[in-house]
Amino acid sequence: MKLSPETMQELSMLSFFNQSTFQQGIKVHSHEASEEDVAATKRLFDKGMITQDDGGYLTSLGKDAVEKLQDLLLMLK
């Protein structure tokens, strides 16, 4: 399986969420963030992983994704 640049960007954006507390969100400002970050954040919202199209908090699906991402990153170290 090959990961697309879009998927890699979405994984990157998910990695900004703090796994130790899901009560912290992120905000992706279109005037400060890259176009790729803004687009990836919107896709995560469209997929139901975050609460707002410019960041917000993780949904339960997003929490599951971040937990799995963190596990994978630990395995690769």
ROSE-4610 file (N, C-alpha, C; in Angstrom, 1 decimal, always signed):
// ROSE-4610
residu = [M/M/M/K/K/K/L/L/L/S/S/S/P/P/P/E/E/E/T/T/T/M/M/M/Q/Q/Q/E/E/E/L/L/L/S/S/S/M/M/M/L/L/L/S/S/S/F/F/F/F/F/F/N/N/N/Q/Q/Q/S/S/S/T/T/T/F/F/F/Q/Q/Q/Q/Q/Q/G/G/G/I/I/I/K/K/K/V/V/V/H/H/H/S/S/S/H/H/H/E/E/E/A/A/A/S/S/S/E/E/E/E/E/E/D/D/D/V/V/V/A/A/A/A/A/A/T/T/T/K/K/K/R/R/R/L/L/L/F/F/F/D/D/D/K/K/K/G/G/G/M/M/M/I/I/I/T/T/T/Q/Q/Q/D/D/D/D/D/D/G/G/G/G/G/G/Y/Y/Y/L/L/L/T/T/T/S/S/S/L/L/L/G/G/G/K/K/K/D/D/D/A/A/A/V/V/V/E/E/E/K/K/K/L/L/L/Q/Q/Q/D/D/D/L/L/L/L/L/L/L/L/L/M/M/M/L/L/L/K/K/K]
num = [1/1/1/2/2/2/3/3/3/4/4/4/5/5/5/6/6/6/7/7/7/8/8/8/9/9/9/10/10/10/11/11/11/12/12/12/13/13/13/14/14/14/15/15/15/16/16/16/17/17/17/18/18/18/19/19/19/20/20/20/21/21/21/22/22/22/23/23/23/24/24/24/25/25/25/26/26/26/27/27/27/28/28/28/29/29/29/30/30/30/31/31/31/32/32/32/33/33/33/34/34/34/35/35/35/36/36/36/37/37/37/38/38/38/39/39/39/40/40/40/41/41/41/42/42/42/43/43/43/44/44/44/45/45/45/46/46/46/47/47/47/48/48/48/49/49/49/50/50/50/51/51/51/52/52/52/53/53/53/54/54/54/55/55/55/56/56/56/57/57/57/58/58/58/59/59/59/60/60/60/61/61/61/62/62/62/63/63/63/64/64/64/65/65/65/66/66/66/67/67/67/68/68/68/69/69/69/70/70/70/71/71/71/72/72/72/73/73/73/74/74/74/75/75/75/76/76/76/77/77/77]
x = [+0.8/+0.0/+0.9/+0.6/+1.4/+0.5/+1.1/+0.3/+0.4/-0.7/-0.8/-0.2/+0.2/+0.6/-0.5/-1.8/-2.9/-3.1/-2.9/-3.0/-1.9/-0.7/+0.5/+0.2/-0.4/-0.7/-1.7/-2.7/-3.8/-3.2/-2.3/-1.6/-0.8/-0.1/+0.7/-0.2/-1.3/-2.2/-2.8/-3.1/-3.5/-2.4/-1.2/-0.1/+0.0/-0.6/-0.6/-1.5/-2.4/-3.3/-2.6/-2.8/-2.2/-2.9/-2.3/-2.9/-3.2/-2.3/-2.5/-3.7/-4.2/-5.5/-6.2/-7.4/-8.2/-9.0/-8.7/-9.5/-8.8/-7.7/-7.0/-7.3/-7.6/-7.9/-6.8/-6.9/-6.0/-6.9/-6.2/-6.9/-5.9/-6.4/-5.6/-6.0/-5.2/-5.6/-5.2/-6.1/-5.8/-4.8/-4.7/-3.7/-2.3/-2.2/-0.9/-0.4/-1.4/-1.0/-0.8/-0.2/+0.0/-1.3/-1.4/-2.6/-2.9/-1.8/-1.9/-2.4/-2.0/-2.5/-4.0/-4.3/-5.8/-6.6/-6.2/-6.9/-7.0/-5.9/-5.9/-6.9/-6.9/-7.8/-9.2/-9.5/-10.9/-11.3/-10.4/-10.7/-10.9/-10.1/-10.3/-11.7/-12.2/-13.5/-14.5/-14.4/-15.3/-15.4/-14.3/-14.3/-14.8/-15.2/-15.7/-14.7/-13.5/-12.4/-12.2/-12.6/-12.5/-13.8/-14.0/-15.3/-15.5/-14.4/-14.6/-13.7/-14.1/-13.3/-12.0/-11.8/-10.5/-9.8/-10.1/-9.5/-10.5/-10.5/-11.4/-10.8/-11.7/-11.4/-11.6/-10.9/-11.1/-12.5/-13.1/-14.3/-13.8/-14.8/-14.4/-13.6/-14.0/-13.3/-11.9/-11.8/-10.5/-9.6/-10.1/-9.4/-8.8/-9.6/-9.2/-8.0/-8.2/-7.1/-5.8/-5.9/-4.7/-4.0/-4.8/-4.2/-3.5/-4.1/-3.4/-2.2/-2.3/-1.1/+0.0/-0.3/+0.8/+1.4/+0.6/+1.1/+2.0/+1.6/+2.4/+3.8/+3.7/+4.9/+5.9/+5.3/+6.2/+6.8/+6.1/+6.6/+7.7/+7.6/+8.6/+9.9/+9.9/+11.1/+12.1]
y = [-1.2/+0.0/+1.2/+2.1/+3.4/+4.5/+5.3/+6.4/+7.7/+8.3/+9.5/+10.7/+11.7/+12.9/+13.5/+13.4/+13.9/+13.1/+11.8/+11.0/+11.3/+11.5/+11.8/+13.2/+14.1/+15.4/+15.3/+14.5/+14.2/+13.6/+12.6/+12.0/+13.0/+13.9/+14.9/+15.8/+16.2/+17.1/+16.4/+15.1/+14.4/+14.3/+14.3/+14.2/+15.4/+16.5/+17.8/+17.7/+16.7/+16.6/+15.9/+16.4/+15.8/+14.6/+13.4/+12.2/+12.1/+12.8/+12.6/+13.3/+14.3/+14.9/+15.3/+14.8/+15.1/+16.3/+17.1/+18.3/+19.5/+19.2/+20.3/+20.1/+21.2/+21.2/+21.9/+22.0/+22.8/+23.8/+24.8/+25.8/+26.0/+25.8/+26.0/+27.3/+28.3/+29.6/+29.6/+29.9/+29.9/+31.0/+32.0/+33.1/+32.8/+31.7/+31.4/+30.0/+29.1/+27.7/+27.5/+26.5/+26.2/+25.7/+25.9/+25.4/+23.9/+23.1/+21.7/+21.4/+22.1/+21.9/+22.3/+23.4/+23.8/+22.7/+22.3/+21.3/+19.9/+19.5/+18.3/+18.4/+19.5/+19.7/+19.7/+20.3/+20.2/+18.8/+18.0/+16.6/+15.8/+16.1/+15.4/+15.7/+16.9/+17.3/+16.6/+16.5/+15.8/+14.4/+13.8/+12.4/+12.1/+13.2/+13.0/+12.8/+13.2/+13.0/+14.2/+15.4/+16.6/+17.3/+18.2/+18.9/+20.1/+20.7/+21.9/+21.8/+22.5/+22.4/+23.1/+23.9/+24.5/+24.0/+22.9/+22.3/+21.8/+22.4/+22.0/+20.9/+20.0/+18.9/+17.6/+16.5/+15.2/+14.7/+14.0/+13.2/+11.9/+11.0/+9.6/+8.9/+9.1/+8.5/+9.0/+10.3/+11.0/+10.5/+10.4/+9.9/+8.5/+7.6/+6.3/+6.4/+7.3/+7.4/+7.9/+8.9/+9.4/+8.4/+7.6/+6.5/+5.5/+5.1/+4.1/+4.8/+6.0/+6.7/+6.7/+7.1/+7.1/+5.7/+4.7/+3.3/+3.0/+3.3/+3.1/+3.8/+5.1/+5.9/+5.3/+4.8/+4.1/+2.8/+2.1/+0.8/+1.1/+2.2/+2.5/+3.1/+3.5/+4.1/+3.0]
z = [+0.0/+0.0/+0.0/-0.9/-1.0/-0.4/+0.4/+1.0/+0.1/-0.2/-1.1/-0.3/-1.0/-0.3/+0.6/+0.1/+0.9/+2.2/+2.2/+3.4/+4.3/+3.8/+4.6/+5.3/+4.6/+5.2/+6.3/+6.1/+7.1/+8.3/+8.2/+9.3/+10.1/+9.3/+9.9/+10.8/+10.3/+11.0/+12.3/+12.2/+13.3/+14.4/+14.0/+15.0/+15.8/+15.5/+16.3/+17.5/+17.5/+18.6/+19.8/+21.0/+22.2/+22.6/+22.6/+22.9/+24.4/+25.2/+26.7/+27.2/+26.5/+26.8/+25.6/+25.4/+24.2/+24.4/+25.5/+25.8/+25.2/+24.4/+23.7/+22.2/+21.6/+20.2/+19.4/+18.1/+17.3/+16.5/+16.0/+15.1/+14.0/+12.8/+11.6/+10.9/+11.0/+10.4/+9.0/+8.1/+6.7/+6.3/+7.0/+6.7/+7.2/+8.1/+8.6/+8.2/+8.0/+7.7/+6.1/+5.8/+4.3/+3.7/+2.4/+1.7/+2.0/+2.0/+2.3/+3.7/+4.7/+6.0/+6.1/+5.5/+5.5/+4.8/+3.7/+2.9/+3.7/+4.3/+5.1/+6.3/+6.9/+8.1/+7.6/+6.5/+6.0/+5.6/+5.1/+4.8/+6.0/+7.1/+8.4/+8.9/+8.8/+9.2/+8.4/+7.1/+6.2/+6.5/+7.0/+7.3/+8.7/+9.5/+10.8/+11.9/+11.7/+12.7/+13.6/+13.1/+14.0/+13.9/+14.9/+15.0/+14.2/+13.7/+12.8/+11.6/+10.5/+9.3/+9.4/+10.4/+10.6/+11.9/+12.3/+13.5/+14.5/+15.7/+16.7/+17.6/+18.0/+18.8/+18.0/+18.5/+17.9/+18.2/+17.3/+17.5/+18.1/+18.4/+18.9/+17.8/+16.5/+15.4/+15.3/+15.5/+15.5/+16.6/+17.8/+18.9/+18.6/+18.1/+17.7/+16.7/+15.7/+14.7/+15.3/+16.2/+16.8/+17.7/+18.4/+19.2/+18.4/+17.2/+16.3/+15.7/+15.3/+14.8/+15.8/+17.0/+18.0/+18.2/+18.2/+18.4/+17.2/+16.0/+14.8/+14.9/+15.3/+15.4/+16.4/+17.5/+18.5/+18.0/+17.2/+16.6/+15.7/+15.0/+13.9/+14.5/+15.8/+16.4/+16.8]
